[in-house]
Amino acid sequence: MRSTTVYLINLLLADILLLLVLPFKILKDLQAAPWELMVFQCQASSVTMYISLYASIAFLAFIIVDHYLKDRHTAQSLRLQEAGFAWLLSLVVWMLLLLIMVPNMALPTKEVE
């Protein structure tokens, strides 16, 4: 397995995650959602959407850098193009995004009548 394949798999996962939360965003924007769904969209769905969005940007950047290094043949001996390093870097990206974003989900909200 090549590093590009690892990044593409993670990009696919991020895009599927975005597709799963998109209906909640659409319902909220159309103002067709009940109050409970709007609260869920605010607390969980929108945070998940931003996690997947930032992950997609990161993995696209990794793919671009990986192709650049392969075209230039300057980093053939570096660990940057190994699949194991790509999995580790992908794990770091997901954990960093979760560490940054999940507190937004966990923050308590006031009861609004």
GROMACS elastic network, one bead per residue, 0.5 to 0.9 nm:
[ bonds ]
;  ai    aj funct       b0    kb
    1     4     6  0.84166   500
    1     5     6  0.65534   500
    1     6     6  0.74954   500
    1    82     6  0.86857   500
    1    83     6  0.62417   500
    2     5     6  0.53454   500
    2     6     6  0.66737   500
    2    81     6  0.74979   500
    2    82     6  0.66938   500
    2    83     6  0.52756   500
    2    86     6  0.85469   500
    3     6     6  0.50744   500
    3     7     6  0.63690   500
    3     8     6  0.86406   500
    3    63     6  0.83956   500
    3    66     6  0.76387   500
    3    80     6  0.81870   500
    3    81     6  0.56557   500
    3    82     6  0.56959   500
    3    84     6  0.78460   500
    3    85     6  0.78262   500
    3    86     6  0.53765   500
    3    87     6  0.79301   500
    4     7     6  0.51298   500
    4     8     6  0.61009   500
    4     9     6  0.86059   500
    4    62     6  0.81887   500
    4    63     6  0.59605   500
    4    66     6  0.68574   500
    4    67     6  0.80194   500
    4    81     6  0.82242   500
    4    83     6  0.81001   500
    4    86     6  0.81051   500
    5     9     6  0.61182   500
    5    10     6  0.86485   500
    5    83     6  0.82561   500
    6     9     6  0.51812   500
    6    10     6  0.63808   500
    6    11     6  0.86120   500
    6    83     6  0.67306   500
    6    86     6  0.62968   500
    6    87     6  0.64683   500
    6    90     6  0.80492   500
    7    10     6  0.51465   500
    7    11     6  0.60499   500
    7    12     6  0.85640   500
    7    59     6  0.56679   500
    7    60     6  0.77471   500
    7    62     6  0.69789   500
    7    63     6  0.64416   500
    7    86     6  0.69949   500
    7    87     6  0.80385   500
    7    90     6  0.72384   500
    8    12     6  0.60596   500
    8    13     6  0.85654   500
    8    59     6  0.73841   500
    8    60     6  0.82191   500
    8    63     6  0.77208   500
    9    12     6  0.50737   500
    9    13     6  0.62931   500
    9    14     6  0.87393   500
   10    14     6  0.61963   500
   10    15     6  0.85925   500
   10    55     6  0.81946   500
   10    56     6  0.80783   500
   10    59     6  0.70441   500
   10    90     6  0.71444   500
   11    14     6  0.50884   500
   11    15     6  0.61665   500
   11    16     6  0.86040   500
   11    52     6  0.87513   500
   11    55     6  0.72525   500
   11    56     6  0.54433   500
   11    57     6  0.85922   500
   11    58     6  0.86865   500
   11    59     6  0.58188   500
   11    60     6  0.72988   500
   12    15     6  0.50934   500
   12    16     6  0.61127   500
   12    17     6  0.85369   500
   12    56     6  0.83612   500
   13    16     6  0.51599   500
   13    17     6  0.61756   500
   13    18     6  0.86489   500
   13    52     6  0.83096   500
   13    56     6  0.88736   500
   14    17     6  0.50858   500
   14    18     6  0.62797   500
   14    19     6  0.87607   500
   14    51     6  0.80567   500
   14    53     6  0.72201   500
   14    54     6  0.87464   500
   14    55     6  0.62042   500
   14    56     6  0.58619   500
   15    19     6  0.62273   500
   15    20     6  0.86928   500
   15    52     6  0.65968   500
   15    53     6  0.78559   500
   15    55     6  0.88652   500
   15    56     6  0.69496   500
   16    20     6  0.62580   500
   16    21     6  0.89168   500
   16    52     6  0.85056   500
   17    20     6  0.51678   500
   17    21     6  0.66441   500
   17    22     6  0.87572   500
   17    48     6  0.75456   500
   17    49     6  0.73951   500
   17    51     6  0.88948   500
   17    52     6  0.62024   500
   18    21     6  0.54527   500
   18    22     6  0.60999   500
   18    48     6  0.74765   500
   18    49     6  0.54505   500
   18    50     6  0.83984   500
   18    51     6  0.86250   500
   18    52     6  0.57129   500
   18    53     6  0.71979   500
   19    22     6  0.51790   500
   19    23     6  0.76647   500
   19    49     6  0.86801   500
   20    23     6  0.69851   500
   20    24     6  0.83909   500
   20    45     6  0.89762   500
   20    49     6  0.88498   500
   21    24     6  0.56154   500
   21    25     6  0.67104   500
   21    41     6  0.83942   500
   21    45     6  0.56452   500
   21    46     6  0.76022   500
   21    48     6  0.72221   500
   21    49     6  0.63496   500
   22    25     6  0.51176   500
   22    26     6  0.62084   500
   22    27     6  0.86991   500
   22    45     6  0.82258   500
   22    46     6  0.89096   500
   22    49     6  0.76176   500
   23    26     6  0.50288   500
   23    27     6  0.61428   500
   23    28     6  0.85644   500
   24    27     6  0.52014   500
   24    28     6  0.61908   500
   24    29     6  0.86272   500
   24    33     6  0.81721   500
   24    37     6  0.75801   500
   24    38     6  0.80762   500
   24    40     6  0.85678   500
   24    41     6  0.60927   500
   24    45     6  0.69067   500
   24    46     6  0.85613   500
   25    28     6  0.51469   500
   25    29     6  0.61220   500
   25    30     6  0.85760   500
   25    38     6  0.87663   500
   25    41     6  0.66926   500
   25    45     6  0.74593   500
   25    46     6  0.72620   500
   25    49     6  0.88590   500
   26    29     6  0.51374   500
   26    30     6  0.61044   500
   26    31     6  0.84974   500
   26    32     6  0.87650   500
   27    30     6  0.51582   500
   27    31     6  0.61391   500
   27    32     6  0.54011   500
   27    33     6  0.53517   500
   27    37     6  0.86919   500
   27    38     6  0.84632   500
   28    32     6  0.63187   500
   28    33     6  0.55183   500
   28    34     6  0.85703   500
   28    37     6  0.78829   500
   28    38     6  0.60515   500
   28    41     6  0.73978   500
   29    32     6  0.77459   500
   29    33     6  0.85760   500
   30    33     6  0.76942   500
   31    34     6  0.82557   500
   31    38     6  0.88124   500
   33    36     6  0.80401   500
   33    37     6  0.59197   500
   33    38     6  0.62622   500
   34    37     6  0.54387   500
   34    38     6  0.64052   500
   34    39     6  0.89146   500
   35    38     6  0.50646   500
   35    39     6  0.63229   500
   35    40     6  0.86949   500
   36    39     6  0.51506   500
   36    40     6  0.62571   500
   36    41     6  0.85904   500
   37    41     6  0.59935   500
   37    42     6  0.85120   500
   38    42     6  0.61231   500
   38    43     6  0.86111   500
   39    42     6  0.50833   500
   39    43     6  0.61160   500
   39    44     6  0.83303   500
   40    43     6  0.52235   500
   40    44     6  0.55916   500
   40    45     6  0.64408   500
   40    46     6  0.86124   500
   41    44     6  0.56283   500
   41    46     6  0.56691   500
   41    47     6  0.83669   500
   42    45     6  0.63017   500
   42    46     6  0.56047   500
   42    47     6  0.75207   500
   42   105     6  0.85244   500
   43    46     6  0.67141   500
   43    47     6  0.67264   500
   43   104     6  0.71892   500
   43   105     6  0.50477   500
   43   106     6  0.79234   500
   43   107     6  0.84662   500
   43   109     6  0.88201   500
   44    47     6  0.53925   500
   44    48     6  0.61227   500
   44    49     6  0.86167   500
   44   102     6  0.87181   500
   44   104     6  0.84765   500
   44   105     6  0.57073   500
   44   106     6  0.89602   500
   45    48     6  0.51017   500
   45    49     6  0.61202   500
   45    50     6  0.87659   500
   46    50     6  0.63260   500
   46    51     6  0.86503   500
   47    50     6  0.52072   500
   47    51     6  0.62363   500
   47    52     6  0.87305   500
   47   101     6  0.65266   500
   47   102     6  0.74813   500
   47   104     6  0.72096   500
   47   105     6  0.69192   500
   48    52     6  0.62200   500
   48    53     6  0.84933   500
   48   101     6  0.82278   500
   48   102     6  0.86709   500
   49    52     6  0.52594   500
   49    53     6  0.60784   500
   49    54     6  0.86931   500
   50    54     6  0.60597   500
   50    55     6  0.83324   500
   50   101     6  0.82561   500
   51    54     6  0.53972   500
   51    55     6  0.60593   500
   51    56     6  0.85736   500
   51    94     6  0.82960   500
   51    97     6  0.61112   500
   51    98     6  0.72585   500
   51   101     6  0.69988   500
   52    56     6  0.60244   500
   52    57     6  0.86375   500
   52    97     6  0.89196   500
   53    56     6  0.51835   500
   53    57     6  0.64173   500
   53    58     6  0.87783   500
   54    57     6  0.50915   500
   54    58     6  0.62042   500
   54    59     6  0.86748   500
   54    97     6  0.78134   500
   55    58     6  0.50545   500
   55    59     6  0.61253   500
   55    60     6  0.84962   500
   55    93     6  0.70629   500
   55    94     6  0.70725   500
   55    97     6  0.75763   500
   56    59     6  0.52536   500
   56    60     6  0.60607   500
   56    61     6  0.85154   500
   57    60     6  0.52181   500
   57    61     6  0.62003   500
   57    62     6  0.87035   500
   58    61     6  0.50921   500
   58    62     6  0.62435   500
   58    63     6  0.87264   500
   58    93     6  0.76949   500
   59    63     6  0.61627   500
   59    64     6  0.86014   500
   59    90     6  0.78864   500
   59    93     6  0.87623   500
   60    63     6  0.50774   500
   60    64     6  0.62740   500
   60    65     6  0.87144   500
   61    64     6  0.50813   500
   61    65     6  0.62076   500
   61    66     6  0.85026   500
   62    65     6  0.51276   500
   62    66     6  0.59747   500
   62    67     6  0.85586   500
   62    86     6  0.88921   500
   63    66     6  0.50252   500
   63    67     6  0.61486   500
   63    68     6  0.85205   500
   64    67     6  0.52353   500
   64    68     6  0.61346   500
   64    69     6  0.86712   500
   65    69     6  0.61590   500
   65    70     6  0.85906   500
   66    69     6  0.51999   500
   66    70     6  0.62272   500
   66    71     6  0.86550   500
   66    80     6  0.78000   500
   66    81     6  0.67441   500
   67    70     6  0.50221   500
   67    71     6  0.60769   500
   67    72     6  0.85796   500
   68    71     6  0.51335   500
   68    72     6  0.61670   500
   68    73     6  0.85047   500
   69    72     6  0.52316   500
   69    73     6  0.59602   500
   69    74     6  0.62411   500
   69    75     6  0.59008   500
   69    76     6  0.77480   500
   69    80     6  0.88655   500
   69    81     6  0.81867   500
   70    73     6  0.52195   500
   70    74     6  0.75582   500
   70    75     6  0.73765   500
   70    76     6  0.73214   500
   70    81     6  0.82710   500
   71    74     6  0.82625   500
   72    75     6  0.77766   500
   73    76     6  0.58785   500
   74    77     6  0.81951   500
   74    78     6  0.87339   500
   75    78     6  0.51293   500
   75    79     6  0.82635   500
   75    80     6  0.76244   500
   75    81     6  0.78052   500
   76    79     6  0.81679   500
   76    80     6  0.84954   500
   76    81     6  0.72194   500
   77    80     6  0.84928   500
   77    81     6  0.82807   500
   78    81     6  0.66387   500
   78    82     6  0.80177   500
   79    82     6  0.53748   500
   79    83     6  0.86805   500
   79    84     6  0.85158   500
   79    85     6  0.64111   500
   79    86     6  0.88695   500
   80    83     6  0.83818   500
   80    85     6  0.62489   500
   80    86     6  0.71241   500
   81    84     6  0.87242   500
   81    85     6  0.72692   500
   81    86     6  0.72005   500
   82    85     6  0.54334   500
   82    86     6  0.63458   500
   82    87     6  0.88841   500
   83    87     6  0.62259   500
   83    88     6  0.86359   500
   84    87     6  0.51837   500
   84    88     6  0.62944   500
   84    89     6  0.86391   500
   85    89     6  0.60405   500
   85    90     6  0.84554   500
   86    89     6  0.50646   500
   86    90     6  0.60296   500
   86    91     6  0.85457   500
   87    90     6  0.50260   500
   87    91     6  0.61367   500
   87    92     6  0.86141   500
   88    91     6  0.50986   500
   88    92     6  0.62234   500
   88    93     6  0.87053   500
   89    92     6  0.50317   500
   89    93     6  0.62472   500
   89    94     6  0.87777   500
   90    93     6  0.51029   500
   90    94     6  0.63155   500
   90    95     6  0.86096   500
   91    94     6  0.52215   500
   91    95     6  0.60642   500
   91    96     6  0.84220   500
   92    95     6  0.51669   500
   92    96     6  0.59079   500
   92    97     6  0.84776   500
   93    96     6  0.51820   500
   93    97     6  0.61404   500
   93    98     6  0.85709   500
   94    97     6  0.52193   500
   94    98     6  0.61306   500
   94    99     6  0.85297   500
   95    98     6  0.50661   500
   95    99     6  0.59602   500
   95   100     6  0.85330   500
   96    99     6  0.50275   500
   96   100     6  0.61670   500
   96   101     6  0.85388   500
   97   100     6  0.51685   500
   97   101     6  0.59261   500
   97   102     6  0.81171   500
   98   101     6  0.51755   500
   98   102     6  0.53898   500
   98   103     6  0.84505   500
   99   102     6  0.60020   500
   99   103     6  0.73622   500
  100   103     6  0.68508   500
  100   104     6  0.81853   500
  101   104     6  0.56121   500
  101   105     6  0.72978   500
  102   105     6  0.51214   500
  102   106     6  0.64567   500
  102   107     6  0.88617   500
  103   107     6  0.60979   500
  104   107     6  0.55309   500
  104   108     6  0.89303   500
  105   108     6  0.82035   500
  109   112     6  0.86975   500
